[in-house]
Amino acid sequence: MRPDEQNRIDVVITWVDGSDPAWLKEKQTVPKSDMTDGRAIRYRDWGVLQYLFRGLERFAPWVGTVHFVTWGHLPPWMNTDCPKLHVVNHKDFIPAEYLPTFNAHAIELNLHRIETLSERFVYFNDDMFLLRPMQGSRFFKNGLPCDFAVMNPCYTKDLTLEAGDDRVFYMPYNNINHLNRLYSMRECVKQHPLHWFHPKYGVDVIRNILLYAWPRFVGLVDSHMPQPYLKSSFAAAWEEAYSIFDASCRNQFRNDHDINHWYVRYRQLARGAFSPIAPPKDSAFSLKADNAEIFEVIAGQKLPMICVNDSPFATADYEAEKAKLQHTFEQILPEKSGFEK
């Protein structure tokens, strides 16, 4: 591997056009069960994807290749001749036995199979955006992903209060339960104590001290933000727990028994394969009827990164809120990027 390749950091973005007639026709041929999640909000488009690309070009010029993963459709504005863009069809990297798939987890768990993907990459959902200049060292240091290992009991309040998107909270339970089958929490902490009691975690170290009394992992704090990974971590996790990955990938829609890409993150943390950083401030927001707070954060560039997550509550005036969101991003990123025609 050449030195420039060894140091390269790529970005992977997954996207789907939920209004594509051909995609919808294929989706309707796949049977669902009571345990699957195929709701329309999983695929709804808010028309702001171009601002993700504009943010990458303006605020992260160090990014190598942007691998844009899609079922086969493309945004009409996308410049496929952009030298930094690699358009990837599901058929290009997901094993045939898992296709067609409408399960984001299955797509994510196979990202390491993308041809030409660099060893170090940052995974973006299509609702994650950069709002300020960022250095590659925020995501990787000494060749390892920058992350934080903070324990916390898995979510319960969100489930009991009927948050409206409660099914997503099964994933941390599934991830941590499978992790406990292969890794001893106490052994992991003993082998890499500074990774679990690092001064950068601040008061969050107290959580780890208290939960170290428990005999196994009870959960880990998740950050629904761009996530750095080593491609080799995915390959190793598949080899170590093939049946777990295979079962999730065979679910063509999200399933309550799935693991997701966070399992690979959990494994990186358990093995000490990361460089500790301070836990980021809460930067994930869910769209709802009134999104004034989100618009204020974006327009004021109050955070370096933001996730603008769709939710069942963002249905009162979808078109009006969509226009406001687009206008707000346009204020800070008005210039077209090289990824656009």
C-alpha positions as CSV (number, residue, x, y, z in Angstrom):
1,M,0.0,0.0,0.0
2,R,1.4,3.4,-1.0
3,P,1.9,6.0,1.8
4,D,-0.8,8.3,0.3
5,E,-3.2,5.4,0.3
6,Q,-2.3,4.4,3.8
7,N,-3.1,7.9,5.1
8,R,-6.3,8.5,3.1
9,I,-9.6,9.0,4.8
10,D,-12.7,8.3,2.7
11,V,-16.3,9.0,3.3
12,V,-19.2,6.7,2.8
13,I,-22.8,8.0,2.4
14,T,-25.9,5.8,2.0
15,W,-29.0,7.2,0.3
16,V,-32.2,6.1,-1.2
17,D,-34.9,7.8,-3.3
18,G,-38.1,6.7,-1.6
19,S,-40.2,8.2,-4.5
20,D,-38.5,6.2,-7.3
21,P,-41.3,4.1,-9.0
22,A,-39.0,1.3,-9.9
23,W,-37.6,1.1,-6.4
24,L,-41.1,1.1,-4.9
25,K,-42.2,-1.6,-7.3
26,E,-39.4,-3.9,-6.2
27,K,-40.0,-3.0,-2.5
28,Q,-43.6,-4.1,-2.8
29,T,-42.5,-7.6,-3.9
30,V,-40.7,-8.3,-0.6
31,P,-42.9,-9.8,2.1
32,K,-43.0,-8.1,5.5
33,S,-43.7,-9.4,9.0
34,D,-44.8,-7.8,12.3
35,M,-41.2,-7.5,13.2
36,T,-40.1,-5.5,10.2
37,D,-39.9,-1.7,9.8
38,G,-40.6,-0.5,6.3
39,R,-42.3,2.8,7.1
40,A,-42.2,5.6,4.5
41,I,-40.2,7.9,6.8
42,R,-37.3,5.5,6.5
43,Y,-37.0,6.7,2.9
44,R,-38.4,10.2,2.8
45,D,-36.3,12.9,1.1
46,W,-36.0,16.4,2.6
47,G,-34.1,17.8,-0.4
48,V,-30.9,18.8,1.5
49,L,-28.5,16.0,0.5
50,Q,-26.5,18.5,-1.7
51,Y,-25.6,20.4,1.5
52,L,-23.9,17.3,2.9
53,F,-21.6,17.3,-0.2
54,R,-21.1,21.1,0.0
55,G,-20.1,20.8,3.6
56,L,-17.6,18.0,2.9
57,E,-16.0,20.0,0.1
58,R,-15.8,23.3,2.1
59,F,-15.2,22.1,5.6
60,A,-13.3,18.8,5.0
61,P,-11.1,19.2,1.9
62,W,-8.8,16.4,3.2
63,V,-11.4,13.7,2.4
64,G,-10.2,11.3,-0.2
65,T,-13.0,9.6,-2.1
66,V,-16.7,10.0,-1.3
67,H,-18.4,6.6,-1.9
68,F,-22.1,7.3,-2.6
69,V,-24.1,4.1,-2.0
70,T,-27.5,3.8,-3.7
71,W,-30.0,1.3,-5.0
72,G,-29.3,2.6,-8.5
73,H,-31.0,6.0,-8.6
74,L,-29.1,9.3,-8.3
75,P,-30.1,12.8,-7.3
76,P,-30.7,14.9,-10.5
77,W,-28.2,17.4,-9.5
78,M,-25.3,15.0,-9.0
79,N,-22.1,15.3,-11.1
80,T,-21.1,11.8,-11.7
81,D,-17.9,13.0,-13.4
82,C,-16.6,14.5,-10.2
83,P,-13.1,12.9,-9.6
84,K,-13.7,12.5,-5.9
85,L,-17.1,10.7,-6.3
86,H,-17.5,7.0,-6.5
87,V,-21.1,5.9,-7.1
88,V,-21.7,2.5,-5.7
89,N,-24.8,0.3,-6.5
90,H,-25.9,-2.2,-3.9
91,K,-25.2,-4.9,-6.4
92,D,-21.6,-3.8,-6.6
93,F,-20.7,-4.9,-3.0
94,I,-23.5,-6.6,-1.2
95,P,-23.5,-10.4,-1.7
96,A,-26.3,-11.6,-4.0
97,E,-27.9,-13.7,-1.3
98,Y,-28.9,-10.6,0.6
99,L,-30.4,-8.7,-2.4
100,P,-32.7,-7.0,-2.9
101,T,-32.5,-5.3,0.4
102,F,-34.5,-2.4,1.9
103,N,-32.8,-2.8,5.3
104,A,-30.2,-0.1,6.1
105,H,-28.6,-2.4,8.6
106,A,-27.8,-5.0,5.9
107,I,-26.3,-2.2,3.7
108,E,-24.2,-0.8,6.5
109,L,-22.8,-4.2,7.6
110,N,-21.3,-4.8,4.2
111,L,-19.7,-1.4,3.6
112,H,-16.2,-2.9,3.9
113,R,-16.8,-4.8,0.7
114,I,-16.9,-1.6,-1.4
115,E,-14.1,-1.8,-4.0
116,T,-11.4,0.9,-3.5
117,L,-12.7,1.9,-0.1
118,S,-9.7,3.1,2.0
119,E,-8.8,1.3,5.3
120,R,-9.9,4.4,7.2
121,F,-13.3,5.9,6.5
122,V,-16.1,7.9,8.0
123,Y,-19.6,6.7,7.6
124,F,-22.3,9.4,7.1
125,N,-26.0,8.8,7.1
126,D,-27.6,11.1,4.5
127,D,-29.0,13.3,7.3
128,M,-25.6,14.2,8.8
129,F,-24.0,17.5,7.9
130,L,-20.8,19.5,8.6
131,L,-21.4,23.1,9.7
132,R,-17.8,24.2,10.4
133,P,-14.2,23.4,9.2
134,M,-13.0,20.0,10.6
135,Q,-9.7,18.3,10.6
136,G,-9.1,14.7,9.7
137,S,-7.5,14.3,13.2
138,R,-11.0,14.7,14.7
139,F,-11.9,11.3,13.2
140,F,-8.5,9.5,13.2
141,K,-5.4,9.7,15.3
142,N,-2.3,7.4,15.1
143,G,-4.2,5.4,12.5
144,L,-7.1,4.6,14.8
145,P,-10.7,5.9,14.9
146,C,-11.3,8.7,17.4
147,D,-14.1,7.6,19.8
148,F,-15.1,7.4,23.4
149,A,-15.9,4.4,25.5
150,V,-18.6,5.5,28.0
151,M,-20.9,2.9,29.5
152,N,-24.5,3.5,30.1
153,P,-27.6,1.2,30.6
154,C,-29.4,0.6,27.3
155,Y,-32.4,2.9,26.6
156,T,-35.7,2.2,28.4
157,K,-37.4,5.6,28.8
158,D,-37.7,6.0,25.0
159,L,-39.5,2.7,24.8
160,T,-42.0,3.3,27.6
161,L,-42.9,6.8,26.5
162,E,-43.7,5.7,23.0
163,A,-41.3,8.1,21.4
164,G,-42.8,7.4,18.0
165,D,-39.6,5.8,16.6
166,D,-39.1,3.3,19.4
167,R,-38.3,0.4,17.3
168,V,-34.8,1.8,16.6
169,F,-33.9,1.3,20.3
170,Y,-33.9,-2.5,19.9
171,M,-30.6,-2.2,18.1
172,P,-28.4,-1.2,21.1
173,Y,-29.9,-4.2,23.0
174,N,-29.1,-6.6,20.2
175,N,-25.6,-5.2,19.8
176,I,-24.6,-5.3,23.4
177,N,-26.1,-8.7,24.0
178,H,-24.1,-10.2,21.2
179,L,-20.9,-8.3,22.3
180,N,-21.3,-9.9,25.8
181,R,-21.3,-13.4,24.2
182,L,-17.8,-12.8,22.9
183,Y,-16.2,-10.2,25.2
184,S,-15.8,-9.9,29.0
185,M,-16.3,-6.3,30.0
186,R,-14.0,-6.5,33.0
187,E,-11.2,-8.1,30.9
188,C,-11.6,-5.4,28.2
189,V,-11.3,-2.7,30.9
190,K,-8.3,-4.4,32.5
191,Q,-6.5,-4.6,29.2
192,H,-7.1,-1.0,28.2
193,P,-7.8,0.9,31.5
194,L,-7.0,4.4,30.1
195,H,-9.4,3.9,27.2
196,W,-12.2,3.5,29.8
197,F,-11.1,6.0,32.4
198,H,-9.6,8.7,30.2
199,P,-9.5,12.3,31.6
200,K,-11.1,13.6,28.4
201,Y,-14.3,11.9,29.4
202,G,-14.7,14.3,32.3
203,V,-17.6,13.4,34.6
204,D,-18.6,10.6,32.3
205,V,-15.7,8.6,33.8
206,I,-18.0,8.2,36.8
207,R,-20.4,6.1,34.8
208,N,-17.7,3.7,33.9
209,I,-16.5,3.5,37.6
210,L,-20.0,2.7,38.8
211,L,-20.9,0.3,36.0
212,Y,-17.6,-1.6,36.3
213,A,-19.2,-3.2,39.3
214,W,-21.6,-5.0,37.0
215,P,-20.2,-8.3,35.5
216,R,-20.9,-7.4,31.9
217,F,-21.5,-4.6,29.5
218,V,-25.0,-3.1,30.1
219,G,-24.7,-0.7,27.2
220,L,-22.6,2.0,25.7
221,V,-23.3,5.7,25.0
222,D,-24.0,6.1,21.2
223,S,-23.4,9.2,19.2
224,H,-25.7,9.4,16.2
225,M,-23.1,11.3,14.2
226,P,-20.5,10.6,11.4
227,Q,-18.7,7.5,12.6
228,P,-15.0,6.7,11.9
229,Y,-14.2,3.0,11.2
230,L,-11.4,0.8,10.0
231,K,-12.4,-1.4,7.1
232,S,-10.5,-4.3,8.7
233,S,-12.7,-4.0,11.8
234,F,-15.7,-4.9,9.7
235,A,-14.0,-7.9,8.1
236,A,-12.7,-9.1,11.5
237,A,-16.2,-8.8,13.1
238,W,-17.8,-10.8,10.2
239,E,-15.2,-13.5,10.6
240,E,-15.6,-13.6,14.4
241,A,-19.4,-13.6,14.4
242,Y,-20.5,-14.6,10.9
243,S,-23.9,-16.1,11.9
244,I,-25.0,-12.9,13.7
245,F,-24.1,-10.7,10.7
246,D,-25.6,-13.1,8.2
247,A,-28.9,-13.3,10.0
248,S,-29.3,-9.5,10.0
249,C,-28.3,-9.2,6.3
250,R,-31.0,-11.8,5.4
251,N,-33.7,-9.5,6.7
252,Q,-34.8,-7.5,3.7
253,F,-36.4,-4.8,6.0
254,R,-35.2,-3.6,9.3
255,N,-36.0,-6.3,11.9
256,D,-36.3,-6.1,15.7
257,H,-33.6,-8.8,15.9
258,D,-31.0,-7.0,13.7
259,I,-27.6,-5.7,14.8
260,N,-26.4,-2.6,13.0
261,H,-23.0,-1.0,12.3
262,W,-22.7,0.1,15.9
263,Y,-21.9,-3.4,16.7
264,V,-18.6,-2.9,14.8
265,R,-18.1,0.3,16.8
266,Y,-18.8,-1.6,20.1
267,R,-16.2,-4.2,19.1
268,Q,-13.6,-1.5,18.3
269,L,-14.2,0.0,21.8
270,A,-14.1,-3.4,23.6
271,R,-10.7,-4.2,21.9
272,G,-9.2,-0.8,22.6
273,A,-8.9,-0.2,18.8
274,F,-9.6,3.6,19.1
275,S,-8.1,6.9,20.2
276,P,-10.0,8.4,23.1
277,I,-11.7,11.8,22.6
278,A,-14.1,13.8,24.7
279,P,-17.7,12.7,24.1
280,P,-19.2,15.2,21.6
281,K,-22.0,17.5,22.6
282,D,-25.5,16.3,21.7
283,S,-25.8,17.2,18.0
284,A,-28.6,14.9,16.9
285,F,-32.0,16.5,16.4
286,S,-35.3,15.0,15.3
287,L,-37.5,16.9,13.0
288,K,-41.0,17.8,14.3
289,A,-43.8,20.2,13.9
290,D,-41.7,23.2,15.1
291,N,-38.0,23.1,14.0
292,A,-36.9,26.6,15.0
293,E,-34.1,25.2,17.2
294,I,-32.7,23.2,14.4
295,F,-32.8,26.1,12.0
296,E,-31.1,28.3,14.6
297,V,-28.2,25.8,15.1
298,I,-27.6,25.5,11.4
299,A,-27.8,29.2,10.5
300,G,-25.6,30.1,13.5
301,Q,-23.2,27.2,12.8
302,K,-23.4,26.6,16.5
303,L,-22.1,23.0,16.3
304,P,-19.4,21.5,14.1
305,M,-21.7,18.7,13.0
306,I,-25.4,18.0,13.1
307,C,-27.8,15.1,12.4
308,V,-31.2,16.2,11.2
309,N,-33.2,13.0,11.7
310,D,-36.7,12.4,10.3
311,S,-39.4,11.3,12.6
312,P,-43.1,10.5,12.6
313,F,-43.8,13.9,14.2
314,A,-42.5,15.8,11.2
315,T,-45.7,15.4,9.2
316,A,-47.9,18.4,10.2
317,D,-46.6,20.6,7.4
318,Y,-43.9,18.6,5.6
319,E,-43.6,20.8,2.6
320,A,-43.3,24.1,4.5
321,E,-40.7,22.7,7.0
322,K,-38.8,21.2,4.1
323,A,-38.6,24.6,2.4
324,K,-37.4,26.2,5.6
325,L,-34.7,23.6,6.1
326,Q,-33.4,24.0,2.6
327,H,-33.4,27.8,3.0
328,T,-31.4,27.5,6.2
329,F,-28.7,25.4,4.7
330,E,-28.6,27.6,1.7
331,Q,-27.6,30.5,4.0
332,I,-24.4,28.9,5.1
333,L,-23.6,26.8,2.0
334,P,-24.8,28.8,-1.0
335,E,-22.0,27.8,-3.5
336,K,-22.4,24.6,-5.5
337,S,-19.8,21.9,-4.9
338,G,-17.8,19.9,-7.5
339,F,-20.3,17.1,-6.8
340,E,-23.1,19.1,-8.4
341,K,-23.7,19.8,-12.1
